[in-house]
Amino acid sequence: MSHIVDAVYENGVLKLEHPLPLKNQEKVRVTIESIAVGTHRVLDIQPISVGRILHPLSSDDDLLGEMLEGR
C-alpha cells in the first residue's frame, strides 16, 4: 500500500497535511521529493505560456533554448 501526502519541513520535523491511515508502531519507508515551486516538476524548467509557442515557426526559432532560459 502506498500513500502520497504533502508535508512541510519545519524545525527538523515533517508536518503532514493530513493524518495517515497507519497502525501505531507500523513500519514504513519514506521517500522525500522536493516540490519545486513555479517550475515544471518533471523537467524542472519555468512554465511558459502556450500562446508564446503557438506562432508560425521559422528557421530562427529556438523553442528549447527559450524554455530553458525563460525567454
N, CA, C and O atoms as a CHARMM CRD file, in Angstrom:
* protein
*
  284
    1    1 MET  N      0.85100  -1.16800   0.00000 PROA 1      0.00000
    2    1 MET  CA     0.00000   0.00000   0.00000 PROA 1      0.00000
    3    1 MET  C      0.89700   1.23000   0.00000 PROA 1      0.00000
    4    1 MET  O      1.89900   1.25900   0.71400 PROA 1      0.00000
    5    2 SER  N      0.56000   2.23500  -0.77900 PROA 2      0.00000
    6    2 SER  CA     1.33400   3.47400  -0.79200 PROA 2      0.00000
    7    2 SER  C      0.39700   4.67000  -0.68200 PROA 2      0.00000
    8    2 SER  O     -0.76900   4.61000  -1.07400 PROA 2      0.00000
    9    3 HSD  N      0.93200   5.74600  -0.14600 PROA 3      0.00000
   10    3 HSD  CA     0.19400   6.99300   0.01500 PROA 3      0.00000
   11    3 HSD  C      1.11000   8.12800  -0.40100 PROA 3      0.00000
   12    3 HSD  O      2.31200   8.08800  -0.14000 PROA 3      0.00000
   13    4 ILE  N      0.55500   9.12300  -1.03800 PROA 4      0.00000
   14    4 ILE  CA     1.29300  10.34000  -1.34700 PROA 4      0.00000
   15    4 ILE  C      0.64400  11.45900  -0.54500 PROA 4      0.00000
   16    4 ILE  O     -0.56100  11.69200  -0.64000 PROA 4      0.00000
   17    5 VAL  N      1.45200  12.13700   0.23700 PROA 5      0.00000
   18    5 VAL  CA     0.93300  13.23100   1.05600 PROA 5      0.00000
   19    5 VAL  C      1.96600  14.35100   1.05700 PROA 5      0.00000
   20    5 VAL  O      3.16600  14.09700   1.16100 PROA 5      0.00000
   21    6 ASP  N      1.49700  15.58200   0.94200 PROA 6      0.00000
   22    6 ASP  CA     2.39100  16.72800   1.00400 PROA 6      0.00000
   23    6 ASP  C      2.67700  17.05300   2.46500 PROA 6      0.00000
   24    6 ASP  O      1.84500  16.82800   3.34500 PROA 6      0.00000
   25    7 ALA  N      3.86400  17.58400   2.70100 PROA 7      0.00000
   26    7 ALA  CA     4.27100  17.94100   4.05500 PROA 7      0.00000
   27    7 ALA  C      5.16200  19.17100   3.99100 PROA 7      0.00000
   28    7 ALA  O      5.67500  19.53700   2.93400 PROA 7      0.00000
   29    8 VAL  N      5.33100  19.79700   5.14300 PROA 8      0.00000
   30    8 VAL  CA     6.22300  20.94000   5.27700 PROA 8      0.00000
   31    8 VAL  C      7.28800  20.56600   6.30100 PROA 8      0.00000
   32    8 VAL  O      6.97100  20.05500   7.37600 PROA 8      0.00000
   33    9 TYR  N      8.54400  20.82000   5.96800 PROA 9      0.00000
   34    9 TYR  CA     9.64900  20.56100   6.88900 PROA 9      0.00000
   35    9 TYR  C      9.84500  21.81100   7.72800 PROA 9      0.00000
   36    9 TYR  O     10.13000  22.88400   7.19700 PROA 9      0.00000
   37   10 GLU  N      9.69100  21.67500   9.03800 PROA 10     0.00000
   38   10 GLU  CA     9.77000  22.82400   9.92500 PROA 10     0.00000
   39   10 GLU  C     10.48100  22.44100  11.21600 PROA 10     0.00000
   40   10 GLU  O     10.03500  21.54600  11.93400 PROA 10     0.00000
   41   11 ASN  N     11.57800  23.11100  11.50800 PROA 11     0.00000
   42   11 ASN  CA    12.35000  22.86600  12.73700 PROA 11     0.00000
   43   11 ASN  C     12.70400  21.39400  12.92100 PROA 11     0.00000
   44   11 ASN  O     12.58400  20.86400  14.02600 PROA 11     0.00000
   45   12 GLY  N     13.13800  20.73300  11.85500 PROA 12     0.00000
   46   12 GLY  CA    13.57900  19.34500  11.95100 PROA 12     0.00000
   47   12 GLY  C     12.46900  18.31700  11.93300 PROA 12     0.00000
   48   12 GLY  O     12.72600  17.13100  12.14000 PROA 12     0.00000
   49   13 VAL  N     11.22600  18.74800  11.68800 PROA 13     0.00000
   50   13 VAL  CA    10.08400  17.82900  11.72000 PROA 13     0.00000
   51   13 VAL  C      9.27400  17.98000  10.43400 PROA 13     0.00000
   52   13 VAL  O      9.00800  19.09800   9.99300 PROA 13     0.00000
   53   14 LEU  N      8.88100  16.85000   9.83000 PROA 14     0.00000
   54   14 LEU  CA     7.95700  16.88600   8.69400 PROA 14     0.00000
   55   14 LEU  C      6.54000  16.95900   9.23100 PROA 14     0.00000
   56   14 LEU  O      6.11400  16.08100   9.98100 PROA 14     0.00000
   57   15 LYS  N      5.80500  17.99800   8.85400 PROA 15     0.00000
   58   15 LYS  CA     4.42000  18.16300   9.28600 PROA 15     0.00000
   59   15 LYS  C      3.51300  17.83100   8.10700 PROA 15     0.00000
   60   15 LYS  O      3.47700  18.56000   7.11600 PROA 15     0.00000
   61   16 LEU  N      2.77500  16.71800   8.22300 PROA 16     0.00000
   62   16 LEU  CA     1.90300  16.25200   7.15100 PROA 16     0.00000
   63   16 LEU  C      0.64700  17.10300   7.07000 PROA 16     0.00000
   64   16 LEU  O      0.18600  17.65000   8.07200 PROA 16     0.00000
   65   17 GLU  N      0.09700  17.20900   5.85800 PROA 17     0.00000
   66   17 GLU  CA    -1.12800  17.98200   5.67000 PROA 17     0.00000
   67   17 GLU  C     -2.34500  17.28400   6.27300 PROA 17     0.00000
   68   17 GLU  O     -3.31200  17.94600   6.64900 PROA 17     0.00000
   69   18 HSD  N     -2.30700  15.95300   6.36700 PROA 18     0.00000
   70   18 HSD  CA    -3.41300  15.21600   6.97500 PROA 18     0.00000
   71   18 HSD  C     -2.87500  13.90900   7.55200 PROA 18     0.00000
   72   18 HSD  O     -1.82300  13.44000   7.11900 PROA 18     0.00000
   73   19 PRO  N     -3.56400  13.31700   8.50700 PROA 19     0.00000
   74   19 PRO  CA    -3.08800  12.07100   9.12300 PROA 19     0.00000
   75   19 PRO  C     -3.05200  10.92000   8.11900 PROA 19     0.00000
   76   19 PRO  O     -3.79500  10.91000   7.13700 PROA 19     0.00000
   77   20 LEU  N     -2.18500   9.96200   8.38000 PROA 20     0.00000
   78   20 LEU  CA    -2.08500   8.77000   7.54300 PROA 20     0.00000
   79   20 LEU  C     -2.86400   7.62400   8.18300 PROA 20     0.00000
   80   20 LEU  O     -2.94100   7.52600   9.40800 PROA 20     0.00000
   81   21 PRO  N     -3.43800   6.76100   7.35300 PROA 21     0.00000
   82   21 PRO  CA    -4.20500   5.61900   7.88800 PROA 21     0.00000
   83   21 PRO  C     -3.27300   4.45400   8.26400 PROA 21     0.00000
   84   21 PRO  O     -3.30400   3.39700   7.63500 PROA 21     0.00000
   85   22 LEU  N     -2.45200   4.66300   9.29200 PROA 22     0.00000
   86   22 LEU  CA    -1.48400   3.66000   9.71400 PROA 22     0.00000
   87   22 LEU  C     -1.76900   3.21700  11.13800 PROA 22     0.00000
   88   22 LEU  O     -2.33200   3.96200  11.94100 PROA 22     0.00000
   89   23 LYS  N     -1.36400   1.97600  11.43500 PROA 23     0.00000
   90   23 LYS  CA    -1.47200   1.47200  12.79800 PROA 23     0.00000
   91   23 LYS  C     -0.31900   2.02200  13.62100 PROA 23     0.00000
   92   23 LYS  O      0.73900   2.33500  13.07700 PROA 23     0.00000
   93   24 ASN  N     -0.51700   2.14100  14.93300 PROA 24     0.00000
   94   24 ASN  CA     0.53200   2.57300  15.83300 PROA 24     0.00000
   95   24 ASN  C      1.72400   1.61300  15.73000 PROA 24     0.00000
   96   24 ASN  O      1.54000   0.39600  15.72500 PROA 24     0.00000
   97   25 GLN  N      2.92800   2.15200  15.65000 PROA 25     0.00000
   98   25 GLN  CA     4.17600   1.39700  15.54600 PROA 25     0.00000
   99   25 GLN  C      4.36000   0.68600  14.19500 PROA 25     0.00000
  100   25 GLN  O      5.26800  -0.13400  14.06100 PROA 25     0.00000
  101   26 GLU  N      3.52900   0.97800  13.20700 PROA 26     0.00000
  102   26 GLU  CA     3.67900   0.36000  11.87800 PROA 26     0.00000
  103   26 GLU  C      4.92900   0.92900  11.20500 PROA 26     0.00000
  104   26 GLU  O      5.14100   2.14200  11.20500 PROA 26     0.00000
  105   27 LYS  N      5.75600   0.04700  10.63200 PROA 27     0.00000
  106   27 LYS  CA     6.96900   0.47700   9.93500 PROA 27     0.00000
  107   27 LYS  C      6.61900   0.88100   8.50700 PROA 27     0.00000
  108   27 LYS  O      5.80900   0.23700   7.84000 PROA 27     0.00000
  109   28 VAL  N      7.24900   1.96200   8.05700 PROA 28     0.00000
  110   28 VAL  CA     7.03500   2.46500   6.69800 PROA 28     0.00000
  111   28 VAL  C      8.38100   2.87200   6.11400 PROA 28     0.00000
  112   28 VAL  O      9.36100   3.02200   6.84300 PROA 28     0.00000
  113   29 ARG  N      8.42500   3.04700   4.81600 PROA 29     0.00000
  114   29 ARG  CA     9.60400   3.58900   4.12600 PROA 29     0.00000
  115   29 ARG  C      9.20100   4.95400   3.58700 PROA 29     0.00000
  116   29 ARG  O      8.14500   5.09500   2.97000 PROA 29     0.00000
  117   30 VAL  N     10.03800   5.95600   3.81800 PROA 30     0.00000
  118   30 VAL  CA     9.73900   7.32400   3.41300 PROA 30     0.00000
  119   30 VAL  C     10.70500   7.74200   2.30900 PROA 30     0.00000
  120   30 VAL  O     11.91600   7.57200   2.44300 PROA 30     0.00000
  121   31 THR  N     10.17500   8.28200   1.22700 PROA 31     0.00000
  122   31 THR  CA    10.96800   8.86000   0.15100 PROA 31     0.00000
  123   31 THR  C     10.65300  10.34700   0.10500 PROA 31     0.00000
  124   31 THR  O      9.48300  10.72800   0.07100 PROA 31     0.00000
  125   32 ILE  N     11.67200  11.18700   0.10200 PROA 32     0.00000
  126   32 ILE  CA    11.47400  12.62900   0.10700 PROA 32     0.00000
  127   32 ILE  C     11.67200  13.16100  -1.30800 PROA 32     0.00000
  128   32 ILE  O     12.68700  12.88500  -1.94800 PROA 32     0.00000
  129   33 GLU  N     10.69700  13.92500  -1.79100 PROA 33     0.00000
  130   33 GLU  CA    10.76700  14.57800  -3.10400 PROA 33     0.00000
  131   33 GLU  C     10.41400  16.04000  -2.90300 PROA 33     0.00000
  132   33 GLU  O      9.29400  16.35600  -2.50100 PROA 33     0.00000
  133   34 SER  N     11.35000  16.93500  -3.17600 PROA 34     0.00000
  134   34 SER  CA    11.06700  18.36300  -3.03900 PROA 34     0.00000
  135   34 SER  C     10.05100  18.79300  -4.07600 PROA 34     0.00000
  136   34 SER  O     10.06100  18.31100  -5.20900 PROA 34     0.00000
  137   35 ILE  N      9.18200  19.69200  -3.68900 PROA 35     0.00000
  138   35 ILE  CA     8.20200  20.24600  -4.61600 PROA 35     0.00000
  139   35 ILE  C      8.75100  21.58600  -5.07600 PROA 35     0.00000
  140   35 ILE  O      8.81900  22.53700  -4.29700 PROA 35     0.00000
  141   36 ALA  N      9.14300  21.66100  -6.34100 PROA 36     0.00000
  142   36 ALA  CA     9.70400  22.88300  -6.89900 PROA 36     0.00000
  143   36 ALA  C      8.56700  23.85400  -7.20000 PROA 36     0.00000
  144   36 ALA  O      7.70100  23.56000  -8.02400 PROA 36     0.00000
  145   37 VAL  N      8.56400  24.99000  -6.54500 PROA 37     0.00000
  146   37 VAL  CA     7.51200  25.98200  -6.73600 PROA 37     0.00000
  147   37 VAL  C      7.81300  26.79700  -7.98400 PROA 37     0.00000
  148   37 VAL  O      8.91400  27.32600  -8.13500 PROA 37     0.00000
  149   38 GLY  N      6.83700  26.89800  -8.87700 PROA 38     0.00000
  150   38 GLY  CA     6.98100  27.72000 -10.06900 PROA 38     0.00000
  151   38 GLY  C      7.72800  27.06100 -11.21200 PROA 38     0.00000
  152   38 GLY  O      7.98400  27.70700 -12.22800 PROA 38     0.00000
  153   39 THR  N      8.08500  25.79200 -11.07500 PROA 39     0.00000
  154   39 THR  CA     8.75300  25.09900 -12.16800 PROA 39     0.00000
  155   39 THR  C      7.99000  23.83300 -12.49200 PROA 39     0.00000
  156   39 THR  O      7.15800  23.38000 -11.70600 PROA 39     0.00000
  157   40 HSD  N      8.26800  23.27600 -13.62300 PROA 40     0.00000
  158   40 HSD  CA     7.65700  22.01900 -14.03500 PROA 40     0.00000
  159   40 HSD  C      8.30300  20.90800 -13.24300 PROA 40     0.00000
  160   40 HSD  O      9.53100  20.84700 -13.17800 PROA 40     0.00000
  161   41 ARG  N      7.52500  20.02500 -12.63500 PROA 41     0.00000
  162   41 ARG  CA     8.08600  19.01500 -11.74400 PROA 41     0.00000
  163   41 ARG  C      8.92700  17.98000 -12.48300 PROA 41     0.00000
  164   41 ARG  O      9.86600  17.43700 -11.90100 PROA 41     0.00000
  165   42 VAL  N      8.62300  17.69000 -13.74100 PROA 42     0.00000
  166   42 VAL  CA     9.37200  16.65400 -14.45000 PROA 42     0.00000
  167   42 VAL  C     10.64700  17.22800 -15.06200 PROA 42     0.00000
  168   42 VAL  O     11.73100  16.67600 -14.87800 PROA 42     0.00000
  169   43 LEU  N     10.51900  18.31700 -15.77800 PROA 43     0.00000
  170   43 LEU  CA    11.66600  18.88300 -16.47500 PROA 43     0.00000
  171   43 LEU  C     12.39400  19.92800 -15.65300 PROA 43     0.00000
  172   43 LEU  O     13.51400  20.30300 -15.99900 PROA 43     0.00000
  173   44 ASP  N     11.79200  20.41000 -14.57400 PROA 44     0.00000
  174   44 ASP  CA    12.36900  21.43400 -13.70500 PROA 44     0.00000
  175   44 ASP  C     12.73900  22.68600 -14.49500 PROA 44     0.00000
  176   44 ASP  O     13.82700  23.23600 -14.33100 PROA 44     0.00000
  177   45 ILE  N     11.81400  23.13200 -15.36100 PROA 45     0.00000
  178   45 ILE  CA    12.00200  24.37500 -16.09400 PROA 45     0.00000
  179   45 ILE  C     10.80800  25.28200 -15.82100 PROA 45     0.00000
  180   45 ILE  O      9.73600  24.82000 -15.43000 PROA 45     0.00000
  181   46 GLN  N     11.00900  26.56200 -16.02900 PROA 46     0.00000
  182   46 GLN  CA     9.93000  27.51900 -15.81900 PROA 46     0.00000
  183   46 GLN  C      8.80400  27.26100 -16.81200 PROA 46     0.00000
  184   46 GLN  O      9.06400  27.03500 -17.99400 PROA 46     0.00000
  185   47 PRO  N      7.53400  27.29100 -16.34100 PROA 47     0.00000
  186   47 PRO  CA     6.43000  27.12000 -17.28300 PROA 47     0.00000
  187   47 PRO  C      6.34500  28.32400 -18.21200 PROA 47     0.00000
  188   47 PRO  O      6.66800  29.44500 -17.81900 PROA 47     0.00000
  189   48 ILE  N      5.91000  28.08900 -19.44000 PROA 48     0.00000
  190   48 ILE  CA     5.73200  29.18500 -20.38900 PROA 48     0.00000
  191   48 ILE  C      4.31500  29.13000 -20.93100 PROA 48     0.00000
  192   48 ILE  O      3.66500  28.08500 -20.89300 PROA 48     0.00000
  193   49 SER  N      3.85400  30.22700 -21.42000 PROA 49     0.00000
  194   49 SER  CA     2.51600  30.31000 -21.98100 PROA 49     0.00000
  195   49 SER  C      2.45800  29.53700 -23.29200 PROA 49     0.00000
  196   49 SER  O      3.35100  29.65200 -24.13200 PROA 49     0.00000
  197   50 VAL  N      1.39500  28.74500 -23.45800 PROA 50     0.00000
  198   50 VAL  CA     1.22600  28.00400 -24.70700 PROA 50     0.00000
  199   50 VAL  C      1.11900  28.97300 -25.87800 PROA 50     0.00000
  200   50 VAL  O      1.58400  28.67600 -26.97800 PROA 50     0.00000
  201   51 GLY  N      0.51400  30.11800 -25.64400 PROA 51     0.00000
  202   51 GLY  CA     0.38200  31.12400 -26.70000 PROA 51     0.00000
  203   51 GLY  C      1.71700  31.61100 -27.21300 PROA 51     0.00000
  204   51 GLY  O      1.82300  32.02000 -28.36900 PROA 51     0.00000
  205   52 ARG  N      2.73800  31.57700 -26.37400 PROA 52     0.00000
  206   52 ARG  CA     4.06300  32.02900 -26.79900 PROA 52     0.00000
  207   52 ARG  C      4.71100  31.06100 -27.77400 PROA 52     0.00000
  208   52 ARG  O      5.56900  31.46700 -28.55700 PROA 52     0.00000
  209   53 ILE  N      4.32100  29.78300 -27.74600 PROA 53     0.00000
  210   53 ILE  CA     4.96400  28.83900 -28.65600 PROA 53     0.00000
  211   53 ILE  C      4.07300  28.46800 -29.83900 PROA 53     0.00000
  212   53 ILE  O      4.50900  27.75100 -30.74000 PROA 53     0.00000
  213   54 LEU  N      2.83200  28.95000 -29.84400 PROA 54     0.00000
  214   54 LEU  CA     1.92800  28.63400 -30.94900 PROA 54     0.00000
  215   54 LEU  C      1.94000  29.72900 -32.01100 PROA 54     0.00000
  216   54 LEU  O      0.89100  30.24100 -32.39900 PROA 54     0.00000
  217   55 HSD  N      3.09900  30.06900 -32.46200 PROA 55     0.00000
  218   55 HSD  CA     3.24100  31.00400 -33.57500 PROA 55     0.00000
  219   55 HSD  C      3.92000  30.25900 -34.71800 PROA 55     0.00000
  220   55 HSD  O      4.56700  29.23800 -34.48700 PROA 55     0.00000
  221   56 PRO  N      3.78300  30.75100 -35.94100 PROA 56     0.00000
  222   56 PRO  CA     4.44400  30.06200 -37.05600 PROA 56     0.00000
  223   56 PRO  C      5.94600  29.96300 -36.81400 PROA 56     0.00000
  224   56 PRO  O      6.60000  30.95900 -36.50400 PROA 56     0.00000
  225   57 LEU  N      6.47800  28.77700 -36.95500 PROA 57     0.00000
  226   57 LEU  CA     7.90000  28.55000 -36.69800 PROA 57     0.00000
  227   57 LEU  C      8.74300  28.96000 -37.89800 PROA 57     0.00000
  228   57 LEU  O      8.34300  28.78100 -39.04900 PROA 57     0.00000
  229   58 SER  N      9.89000  29.49900 -37.61600 PROA 58     0.00000
  230   58 SER  CA    10.84100  29.81700 -38.67200 PROA 58     0.00000
  231   58 SER  C     12.15600  29.12600 -38.33900 PROA 58     0.00000
  232   58 SER  O     12.30000  28.52800 -37.27300 PROA 58     0.00000
  233   59 SER  N     13.09600  29.21000 -39.24200 PROA 59     0.00000
  234   59 SER  CA    14.38500  28.55700 -39.00600 PROA 59     0.00000
  235   59 SER  C     15.15900  29.23900 -37.87400 PROA 59     0.00000
  236   59 SER  O     16.11800  28.66600 -37.35700 PROA 59     0.00000
  237   60 ASP  N     14.75700  30.46200 -37.48000 PROA 60     0.00000
  238   60 ASP  CA    15.42900  31.19300 -36.40200 PROA 60     0.00000
  239   60 ASP  C     14.92400  30.79500 -35.01500 PROA 60     0.00000
  240   60 ASP  O     15.53800  31.15200 -34.01000 PROA 60     0.00000
  241   61 ASP  N     13.80300  30.05500 -34.95000 PROA 61     0.00000
  242   61 ASP  CA    13.21200  29.71900 -33.65500 PROA 61     0.00000
  243   61 ASP  C     14.06600  28.71500 -32.88800 PROA 61     0.00000
  244   61 ASP  O     14.57600  27.74200 -33.44200 PROA 61     0.00000
  245   62 ASP  N     14.19900  28.98600 -31.61200 PROA 62     0.00000
  246   62 ASP  CA    14.91800  28.10000 -30.70200 PROA 62     0.00000
  247   62 ASP  C     14.02600  27.90400 -29.47600 PROA 62     0.00000
  248   62 ASP  O     14.28900  28.44300 -28.40100 PROA 62     0.00000
  249   63 LEU  N     12.95600  27.11300 -29.66800 PROA 63     0.00000
  250   63 LEU  CA    11.97200  26.95200 -28.60200 PROA 63     0.00000
  251   63 LEU  C     12.57100  26.33500 -27.35000 PROA 63     0.00000
  252   63 LEU  O     12.26500  26.78200 -26.24500 PROA 63     0.00000
  253   64 LEU  N     13.41200  25.32700 -27.49100 PROA 64     0.00000
  254   64 LEU  CA    14.01400  24.69700 -26.31800 PROA 64     0.00000
  255   64 LEU  C     14.89600  25.70100 -25.57200 PROA 64     0.00000
  256   64 LEU  O     14.86500  25.77700 -24.34400 PROA 64     0.00000
  257   65 GLY  N     15.67800  26.46300 -26.32700 PROA 65     0.00000
  258   65 GLY  CA    16.51800  27.47800 -25.70600 PROA 65     0.00000
  259   65 GLY  C     15.68700  28.52700 -24.97700 PROA 65     0.00000
  260   65 GLY  O     16.05900  28.96400 -23.88700 PROA 65     0.00000
  261   66 GLU  N     14.57100  28.93200 -25.56600 PROA 66     0.00000
  262   66 GLU  CA    13.68300  29.90300 -24.92300 PROA 66     0.00000
  263   66 GLU  C     13.10400  29.33500 -23.63400 PROA 66     0.00000
  264   66 GLU  O     13.03300  30.04400 -22.63000 PROA 66     0.00000
  265   67 MET  N     12.69200  28.07700 -23.64300 PROA 67     0.00000
  266   67 MET  CA    12.11300  27.46900 -22.45100 PROA 67     0.00000
  267   67 MET  C     13.17300  27.34700 -21.35700 PROA 67     0.00000
  268   67 MET  O     12.89800  27.64500 -20.19400 PROA 67     0.00000
  269   68 LEU  N     14.37200  26.91600 -21.71700 PROA 68     0.00000
  270   68 LEU  CA    15.41400  26.71600 -20.72100 PROA 68     0.00000
  271   68 LEU  C     15.92400  28.03000 -20.13800 PROA 68     0.00000
  272   68 LEU  O     16.32100  28.08400 -18.97400 PROA 68     0.00000
  273   69 GLU  N     15.91500  29.09000 -20.94800 PROA 69     0.00000
  274   69 GLU  CA    16.39800  30.38500 -20.49200 PROA 69     0.00000
  275   69 GLU  C     15.28800  31.25500 -19.93700 PROA 69     0.00000
  276   69 GLU  O     15.56300  32.33700 -19.41900 PROA 69     0.00000
  277   70 GLY  N     14.03900  30.81400 -20.03000 PROA 70     0.00000
  278   70 GLY  CA    12.91500  31.59300 -19.52300 PROA 70     0.00000
  279   70 GLY  C     12.59300  32.81600 -20.35900 PROA 70     0.00000
  280   70 GLY  O     12.04800  33.79600 -19.85200 PROA 70     0.00000
  281   71 ARG  N     12.93200  32.75800 -21.65500 PROA 71     0.00000
  282   71 ARG  CA    12.64200  33.89800 -22.53300 PROA 71     0.00000
  283   71 ARG  C     11.20900  33.88200 -22.95500 PROA 71     0.00000
  284   71 ARG  O     10.77400  34.76300 -23.69700 PROA 71     0.00000
